[in-house]
Amino acid sequence: MDLRVAIYNQMFGINGRSLVSNLYGHWAVHFQENPRRIYGRVNLESTVRIINESGADIVGICEVLEGQEAGLRDLLGNRGYNYLCFGDGHRTRHSNLVVKAALASKLEFEDRTLEATEKIGVEFPVENHIGGGGGFVYGYFPGLYLNTLVVHFASPKTKKLHKSCF
């Protein structure tokens, strides 16, 4: 069986294709107090189009913003990604929204995120600020005997996470 696995940092679903839109988008996410203004900059259809074009069977998605879960579940489910789980990371500074990581798959898997977090002994977020850890999910694919981790690591300045994992 051929299996395609991909990881995509969707940057909250904002347009990151130019420096100006990237900077403005990150400002909106991290420094905007009104979540509706943040969500107004988001284009989940673009995220799902890129994932669909990858042809991947399993996809890790970084920088999913709290409130995007249902939209991603619907849009990805329409393209055959019927299995999806999310793991929490740090919160945005002003709107207090959780930044998450996700695991989406066309193949059935078991969400073992909580079990893995307990074994590592560190919960995400390691530190609740920008760069404090963008989420962690762990899925096990029993039919393939495959373990899959999606980790959006904390900044290298956050030594606590790196020492605990390695």
Buried (B, 14 or more C-beta within 10 A) or exposed (E): EEEEEBBBEBBBBBBBEEEEBBEBBBEBBBEBEEBEEBBEBBEBEBBBEEBBEBEBBBBBBBBBBBBBBEBBBEBBEEEEBBBBBBBBBBBBBBBEBBBBBBBBBBBEBEBBBEEBBEEBEBEBBBBBBBBBBBBBBBBBBEEBEBEBBBBBBBBEEBEEBBEEEE
